[in-house]
């Protein structure tokens, strides 16, 4: 990828977009198709506008899951092959010791899983999703083209979701008749299956709006930001709404901070505090008692019961875990609870905490490797990128997505969660920071 910032400054949206499209050849078209195809497959998916009142919903989603696997596989082969031809050195930058050790540990966790078939299928899909996310970042031939393509993807999701509110509101707004969480009636979900997917993706669209405003067009970027923020509010996605302003503030401060210590405090200080106020209330009884005394809702929408159960199960297999994404849905989770008011926990699909689910799946060693790859390494990559002035707009976007994912993992589980759209976007940011840290200009 190349950059011609001087040619673009102060010449308007049309001039910038036109310059970005100059000398486009067949390879550039293929690269653009891979990029947009990857994001649209991850975000829009093959099953948008799901009817949550249909009793056939589960079977339909399972059938389309196979199609998703096939399409991700095709994109992984095509994208990784082209990225290897064009940017082999960039791809090699991902092969850090921590990443390689994590890959080996994931394979180990799948091998010892009580449900090896499910674990290995999900492991293969993980490899494909990672390949697609890594190669997608290397596809746009320049920062402006990156902005154009990201704007197109965000605008597509926003347009489809808002049009869905007008044309098929029963498929884009949670309803009382939904078989899945009817209590969410009235919350906007757009093209997504659940408001807790819609909220984070519209946060990402708002971040893209900031990047587009700084790189391509202030008007277009502002429109993307405002439309995304409005949808986020009406989605009722509490975690996303709470984290949105926090991450905006932290990301601007962290990318401008001159010292690594200050930057680390900005990035991780609130995270540690939030961890103590969430999981800490379960692991440390005294803290739990103190929090219970506060005049606020402290069950985190039922999460505390799930966390308590999950922490107990982490303690039974602290070194190896319970198999790669094999615990929830397995016999121990479904039938290992005594009859009582908390028996419902056996029907949940994840721990509502990504770090806790990583420990359940991979054990404590796997959790530490996960933290090394997805928290520690991206932070040091950010510090290298922040020291350069030419990468600030893109570095800010990637930092915002990364930090949002880091903090959201305290309340939601998307780490290693197959082709989850939040997970794909988080990977895109982590790999992007790695690439930018190793190369003076965008690869």
C-alpha positions in Angstrom: 0.0 0.0 0.0 1.2 3.5 -0.7 0.3 6.9 0.6 0.1 10.3 -1.1 -1.2 12.5 1.7 0.0 15.7 0.1 -2.0 15.0 -3.0 -5.2 14.5 -1.0 -5.0 17.3 1.6 -7.6 20.0 1.2 -9.0 18.9 -2.2 -12.4 17.5 -1.1 -14.1 14.2 -1.0 -14.4 13.7 -4.7 -10.8 14.5 -5.4 -9.6 12.1 -2.7 -11.8 9.3 -3.8 -10.8 9.8 -7.5 -7.1 9.9 -6.7 -7.6 6.6 -4.7 -9.2 5.0 -7.8 -6.6 6.2 -10.3 -4.7 3.4 -12.1 -6.9 0.7 -10.7 -6.2 -2.7 -12.3 -7.6 -6.2 -12.1 -5.5 -7.0 -9.0 -6.8 -3.9 -7.2 -10.4 -4.9 -7.9 -9.7 -8.4 -6.6 -8.2 -6.9 -3.5 -11.2 -4.7 -2.9 -13.6 -7.6 -3.4 -11.7 -9.7 -0.9 -11.7 -6.8 1.7 -15.4 -6.0 1.3 -16.4 -9.6 1.0 -14.6 -10.5 4.2 -16.3 -7.7 6.2 -19.7 -8.3 4.7 -19.5 -12.0 5.3 -18.5 -11.4 9.0 -20.9 -8.5 9.6 -23.9 -9.1 7.4 -23.4 -12.9 7.4 -25.4 -15.3 5.2 -28.5 -15.0 7.5 -29.4 -11.3 8.2 -32.8 -10.3 9.3 -33.4 -13.5 11.3 -37.0 -14.2 12.4 -36.6 -14.8 16.1 -40.2 -16.0 16.4 -39.7 -18.9 14.0 -39.6 -22.4 15.6 -37.4 -23.4 12.6 -34.8 -20.8 13.5 -32.2 -23.2 15.1 -32.3 -25.6 12.1 -32.0 -22.7 9.6 -29.0 -21.2 11.4 -27.2 -24.6 11.7 -27.7 -25.1 7.9 -26.3 -21.7 7.1 -23.4 -22.3 9.4 -22.0 -24.8 6.9 -22.3 -22.2 4.1 -20.4 -19.7 6.3 -17.6 -22.2 6.8 -17.4 -22.8 3.1 -17.3 -19.0 2.3 -14.7 -18.3 5.0 -12.6 -21.1 3.6 -12.7 -19.7 0.1 -11.9 -16.2 1.3 -9.0 -17.6 3.5 -7.4 -19.4 0.6 -7.9 -16.5 -1.9 -7.0 -13.7 0.5 -4.0 -15.5 2.2 -2.6 -16.5 -1.2 -2.8 -13.0 -2.6 -1.5 -11.5 0.6 1.5 -13.9 0.6 2.3 -12.9 -3.0 2.1 -9.2 -2.3 3.1 -8.9 1.3 4.9 -12.1 2.5 7.1 -10.1 4.9 4.0 -8.6 6.5 2.3 -11.9 7.1 5.6 -13.3 8.6 5.4 -10.4 11.2 2.5 -12.2 12.8 4.5 -15.3 13.6 5.7 -14.1 17.0 6.7 -16.7 19.7 3.5 -15.8 21.7 1.3 -16.3 18.7 2.9 -19.6 17.7 2.7 -20.9 21.3 -1.0 -19.9 21.5 -1.6 -21.8 18.2 0.0 -24.9 19.6 -2.0 -24.6 22.8 -5.2 -24.3 20.9 -4.4 -27.5 19.1 -3.6 -29.2 22.4 -6.9 -28.0 23.9 -8.8 -29.4 20.9 -6.9 -32.7 21.1 -7.8 -33.3 24.8 -11.4 -32.0 24.4 -14.1 -34.4 25.6 -15.8 -33.5 22.2 -12.8 -33.5 19.8 -15.0 -33.4 16.7 -16.6 -30.1 17.8 -13.4 -28.6 19.1 -11.4 -29.4 15.9 -14.1 -28.1 13.6 -14.1 -24.8 15.5 -10.3 -24.8 15.5 -10.2 -25.1 11.7 -12.7 -22.3 11.4 -10.5 -20.2 13.8 -7.6 -20.7 11.4 -9.7 -19.6 8.5 -11.2 -16.5 10.2 -7.7 -15.5 11.4 -6.3 -15.9 7.8 -9.2 -13.8 6.4 -8.8 -11.0 9.0 -5.0 -10.8 8.5 -5.2 -10.8 4.7 -8.1 -8.3 4.6 -6.0 -5.6 6.2 -3.4 -6.0 3.5 -5.8 -5.7 0.6 -6.5 -1.9 0.3 -3.8 -0.2 -1.8 -3.5 2.9 0.4 -5.0 4.6 3.4 -7.5 6.5 1.3 -8.7 3.3 -0.4 -8.9 1.7 3.1 -11.2 4.6 4.1 -13.3 4.2 1.0 -13.8 0.5 1.5 -14.5 0.8 5.2 -17.0 3.6 4.5 -18.7 1.4 2.0 -19.0 -1.5 4.4 -20.2 0.6 7.3 -22.7 2.5 5.1 -24.1 -0.9 3.8 -24.7 -2.2 7.3 -26.2 1.1 8.5 -28.4 1.4 5.4 -29.7 -2.2 5.6 -30.4 -1.8 9.3 -32.3 1.5 9.0 -34.2 0.3 6.0 -35.1 -2.9 7.9 -36.6 -0.8 10.7 -39.0 0.7 8.1 -39.7 -2.3 5.9 -39.4 -5.3 8.2 -39.5 -4.0 11.8 -40.4 -7.4 13.1 -37.1 -8.7 11.8 -35.0 -5.8 13.0 -36.5 -5.0 16.4 -36.8 -7.4 19.2 -40.4 -8.5 19.7 -42.6 -9.8 22.5 -43.2 -12.9 20.4 -39.5 -13.8 19.9 -38.6 -17.2 21.1 -35.2 -15.8 22.1 -35.3 -13.3 25.0 -38.7 -11.7 24.5 -37.9 -9.4 27.4 -35.8 -7.3 25.0 -38.9 -6.2 23.1 -38.4 -2.8 21.5 -34.6 -2.9 21.3 -33.2 -2.4 17.9 -31.1 -5.2 16.4 -31.0 -4.3 12.7 -29.6 -7.0 10.5 -28.2 -8.8 13.5 -29.4 -11.7 15.6 -29.2 -9.9 18.9 -28.9 -6.4 20.2 -25.6 -7.4 21.9 -24.2 -8.0 18.4 -25.7 -4.9 16.9 -24.4 -2.6 19.6 -20.7 -3.4 19.2 -20.8 -3.4 15.4 -22.4 0.1 15.4 -19.7 1.2 17.8 -17.2 0.0 15.2 -19.1 1.9 12.5 -18.9 5.0 14.6 -15.1 4.5 14.9 -14.9 4.1 11.1 -16.8 7.4 10.8 -14.0 9.1 12.8 -11.4 7.5 10.5 -13.3 8.5 7.3 -13.7 12.1 8.6 -9.9 12.3 9.2 -8.9 10.6 6.0 -11.5 11.1 3.3 -14.5 13.3 4.1 -15.7 15.1 7.2 -19.3 15.1 6.0 -19.4 11.4 5.2 -17.6 10.5 8.4 -19.9 12.6 10.5 -22.9 11.0 9.0 -21.6 7.5 9.7 -20.8 8.5 13.3 -24.1 10.1 14.0 -26.3 7.4 12.4 -24.2 4.7 14.3 -24.5 6.5 17.6 -28.3 6.9 17.3 -28.7 3.2 16.4 -26.5 2.2 19.4 -28.7 4.2 21.8 -31.9 2.6 20.5 -30.3 -0.9 20.6 -30.3 -0.9 24.3 -26.9 -2.6 24.3 -25.8 -1.5 27.8 -22.2 -2.7 27.7 -21.6 -1.2 24.3 -23.2 2.2 25.3 -21.1 2.3 28.5 -17.8 1.5 26.8 -18.3 3.7 23.8 -17.5 7.1 25.4 -14.9 5.4 27.7 -13.0 3.9 24.8 -13.2 7.2 22.8 -11.5 9.0 25.6 -8.9 6.3 26.4 -8.0 5.8 22.7 -7.3 9.5 22.1 -5.3 9.8 25.3 -3.3 6.5 24.8 -2.3 7.3 21.2 -1.2 10.8 22.3 0.6 9.8 25.5 4.4 10.1 25.2 5.5 7.6 27.8 4.8 3.9 27.8 4.0 3.8 31.5 1.3 6.5 31.1 -0.1 4.8 28.0 -0.3 1.5 29.9 -2.1 3.1 32.8 -4.6 4.6 30.4 -5.2 1.4 28.5 -5.2 -1.1 31.3 -5.8 0.8 34.5 -9.6 1.1 34.1 -9.6 -2.5 32.8 -8.1 -3.8 36.1 -10.5 -1.8 38.1 -13.5 -3.1 36.1 -12.2 -6.6 36.5 -12.2 -6.3 40.2 -15.7 -4.8 40.2 -17.0 -7.7 38.1 -15.2 -11.0 38.5 -13.5 -9.7 41.6 -16.9 -9.6 43.4 -17.1 -13.4 42.9 -13.5 -14.4 43.5 -13.0 -12.1 46.6 -16.0 -12.4 49.0 -15.1 -9.2 50.9 -15.3 -7.2 47.7 -18.5 -8.9 46.8 -20.1 -7.9 50.1 -18.9 -4.3 49.6 -20.4 -4.0 46.2 -23.7 -5.6 47.3 -24.0 -2.7 49.8 -24.1 -0.1 47.0 -27.4 1.2 45.9 -27.0 -0.1 42.3 -27.9 -3.3 40.4 -25.0 -5.6 41.0 -26.0 -8.9 39.4 -24.9 -7.6 35.9 -28.1 -9.0 34.4 -27.6 -12.5 35.9 -24.0 -12.7 35.0 -22.7 -13.1 38.5 -24.3 -16.5 38.9 -22.8 -17.6 35.6 -19.4 -16.3 36.6 -19.5 -18.1 40.0 -20.3 -21.4 38.3 -17.6 -20.9 35.6 -14.9 -19.9 38.1 -15.6 -23.1 40.1 -15.2 -25.1 36.9 -12.0 -23.4 36.0 -10.7 -24.6 39.3 -11.4 -28.2 38.5 -9.1 -28.1 35.4 -6.8 -25.1 35.9 -3.9 -26.4 33.7 -5.6 -27.9 30.7 -9.1 -26.5 30.6 -12.2 -28.3 29.5 -11.4 -28.5 25.8 -11.5 -25.8 23.1 -15.0 -24.3 23.2 -16.3 -27.6 24.4 -17.5 -26.8 27.9 -20.8 -25.0 27.3 -23.2 -27.4 25.7 -21.2 -30.4 27.2 -22.5 -32.8 29.8 -20.7 -31.1 32.7 -22.4 -27.7 32.0 -25.8 -29.1 31.1 -26.2 -31.7 33.7 -23.7 -30.7 36.4 -26.0 -28.4 38.2 -28.2 -29.3 41.1 -31.9 -28.8 40.8 -32.6 -25.3 42.0 -33.0 -21.6 41.1 -29.6 -21.6 39.2 -30.2 -24.6 37.1 -30.9 -22.3 34.2 -27.1 -21.7 33.9 -26.8 -25.1 32.2 -28.6 -23.7 29.1 -26.3 -20.7 28.5 -23.9 -20.8 25.6 -20.9 -18.9 27.2 -19.7 -17.3 30.4 -20.4 -13.7 29.3 -16.7 -13.0 30.0 -14.2 -13.7 27.3 -11.2 -14.1 29.7 -13.2 -16.6 31.8 -14.2 -18.6 28.8 -10.6 -18.6 27.6 -9.6 -20.1 31.0 -12.5 -22.7 30.7 -11.4 -23.7 27.3 -7.6 -23.4 27.5 -6.7 -23.5 31.2 -4.7 -20.8 33.0 -1.6 -21.3 30.6 -3.9 -20.7 27.6 -5.4 -17.7 29.3 -2.0 -16.2 29.9 -1.0 -16.8 26.2 -4.3 -15.2 25.2 -3.5 -12.1 27.2 0.0 -12.0 25.7 -1.2 -12.1 22.1 -4.3 -10.0 22.4 -3.4 -7.5 25.1 0.3 -7.2 25.7 1.6 -7.5 22.2 -0.9 -5.1 20.6 0.0 -2.5 23.3 3.7 -2.6 22.4 2.7 -2.5 18.7 0.6 0.6 19.5 3.5 2.3 21.2 5.7 1.8 18.1 3.1 3.2 15.8 2.2 6.1 18.1 5.8 7.3 17.8 5.3 8.0 14.1 3.1 10.9 12.9 2.1 9.4 9.5 0.0 6.7 11.0 -2.2 8.5 13.5 -5.6 8.3 11.9 -5.4 4.6 11.1 -3.6 3.9 14.4 -6.4 5.6 16.3 -9.1 3.5 14.5 -7.2 0.2 15.2 -6.7 1.3 18.9 -10.3 2.1 19.3 -11.5 -1.3 18.0 -8.8 -3.1 20.0 -9.5 -1.4 23.3 -13.3 -1.8 22.8 -12.8 -5.5 22.4 -10.5 -5.7 25.4 -13.0 -4.0 27.6 -16.1 -5.7 26.1 -14.5 -9.1 26.9 -15.3 -8.4 30.6 -19.0 -8.7 29.9 -19.3 -10.7 26.7 -17.6 -13.8 25.2 -16.4 -13.4 21.6 -12.7 -14.4 21.9 -12.2 -17.5 19.7 -15.9 -17.6 19.0 -15.9 -18.9 15.5 -17.0 -16.2 12.9 -18.5 -13.9 15.5 -18.5 -10.4 13.8 -17.0 -8.8 16.9 -14.2 -11.3 17.0 -13.4 -10.9 13.3 -13.2 -7.1 13.7 -11.0 -7.4 16.9 -8.6 -9.7 15.0 -8.5 -7.1 12.1 -7.4 -4.4 14.6 -4.9 -6.6 16.4 -3.2 -7.8 13.2 -3.4 -4.3 11.8 -1.5 -2.9 14.7 1.1 -5.6 14.3 1.6 -4.7 10.6 1.8 -1.0 11.2 4.4 -1.5 14.0 6.7 -3.4 11.6 6.4 -1.2 8.5 6.9 2.6 8.1 4.0 2.9 5.7 0.8 0.8 5.5 1.9 -2.4 3.8 
